[in-house]
Amino acid sequence: MPDGKTHERLTLKTLPLAVFCGALGASGGHDIALLAVPLGHALGIIIGPDLDLRARTRAERLLQRVALLTWPLIVMSSLYARVFGSGRWPFVHRGISHWPIVGTATRWLWFGWPVVGVMMLTGNAAALESLIPALLWVFTGNCLADLVHVLADAIHR
């Protein structure tokens, strides 16, 4: 099975594909896609399908080195591993977290609800609404990175 370093390299090597997909979106009139899709794809290095592992992932170890401000993300990813890697199907490694689109959505909901909650409580709901188109394109890029991850796992079984 590919390890975290291999998945990270594959994500970076397929970044031109994300740029191409973003360009397709931009050519359809969605200019933000040119930046948002590759950004979402790169985000797959940090928030990827292997966060369901109870052991610290490579991404989590890298985040620990970055700054003290990343501790909430590390705590959230540890809790995600407890819930989505609990050992009962579909909450096993390569279970729901590795399902295309659905697995990405579970991570976005898991890590996004605190941000949405803070924005709602501080009266920034309008700002959140204006970000929705960009966030959908970032989500698309993140789905692409997850698909690369899942395909790598399937090929190297």
N, C-alpha and C positions, 0 to 999 in steps of 0.2 A: 504494500500500500504506500502511496506517496505520503511523505511526511510534510510538516508545516512549511519547511524551506522549499520543497518542491512545489507545493501549491502556490506559495508566494511568487516563485519564479514564473510559473505558468500564468499567473494573473498578470504579472508585468509583461510577459512576452505576448500576451493576447490583448494588451492595451491598444495596439493599432486597430484591432477589430472593433473595440469600443469607440474609438475615434471615428471609424468608418460609420458605425451605427448612429453615432451622434450627428455626423454630417448628413446622413439620410434624413434624420429628424429635422435638422436645420433646413435642409432643402425643401422640406414640406411646410415651411413657415414657422417652425418652432425653434427659433434661434438659440434659446437656452440649452437645447439638447446637445449642441456642439461641446459645451463645457460640462453639462450635468451627467451625461452618460459615461464619459471616461472617469469622472469623479466617483460615480457610483461603483464603477468597475474596480477602481483602486481601493475603494472602501471595503471591497471583498477581502482584502488582506487582513483587515482588522475584525470585521464582523462577518465571518464566514460560517459555513455549515459545521465546522469542527468545534464550535463553541459548546456543543452538547457533550463534549468530553469532560469528565470530572477532573482530570489532570490539567495543569496549566498548559495552554496552547502556546505556540511560538508567538502569536500575536499578543497574547496577554503578557508574556515575559518581556516583549519589546515595549509594551505600554508601561510596564512597571519602571522601566529605565527612563522614560520620557520626562515625567514630572509627577509631582504629588497630586496634581489636579485630575489625574486619570483614575484615581482610586474608585470613584463612583462607577465607572465603566467596568472595572475589574470586579467589583462587588456584584454588579448586575449580571456580568457574564458567569460568575460562579453560581448565582442563583438560577440562571438560565440552564446551566449544566445539570443542576439538581432536578429541575422540572422536566426538561426535554431530553435528559439522558438518564432518566430514573430506572431504566431497565425493563419496563413493560412496553410492548409494542403499542403504539407507534413511537413511544418515547425511549428509543434505544439509539445507540450510535448508528448512523446511516438510516435512521427512521425518518420521522417527519421533518427533521432539520435539513435533511438532504433531498427533500422533494422539491423539484423545480417550482418556483413562484410561491408555493405554500410555505416552504421552509424559510425563504427570504422574508415573506410576510410575517411569520412568527417572530423573527428577530427584529424586524422593524417595529412591530407592535410592542414587543418586550422592551426594547431600548428607547422607543419613541414616546411612550405614554408619559414618562416624567417630564419630558420637554414640553409636550402638548399641555399637560396639567399646569406647569409653571406659566406658560404663555396665556392660558385661559385665566388663571388666578390674577395675573398682573394686568389683565385687560388688553392683551395683545392678540386677541383672536383675529382681528382684521389682518394683522401682519402674517399670521399663520395661513389664512386663506389666500393671501397673495403669493405665498410660497408653494402652494399646492402643485401648480404645473411643473415647477423646477424639481420638486421632490419626487414627482412621478417619473421624471426622466432619470433622476439619480437612482430611484428604485429599479428602473429598467436596466441601468448599468450594473447594479448590484446583482440582479437576476442573471445577467450574462456571466459575471464572475462566478456565481454559484453553479451555473451550468458547466462552466469549464472545470470547476472543482469536482462536481459529480461525475462528469465524463472521465476525468483522470482516475477517480476511484474505481469506476467501472472497468476501465481498460487494464488497470494494474491489479486486478483481483487475484 
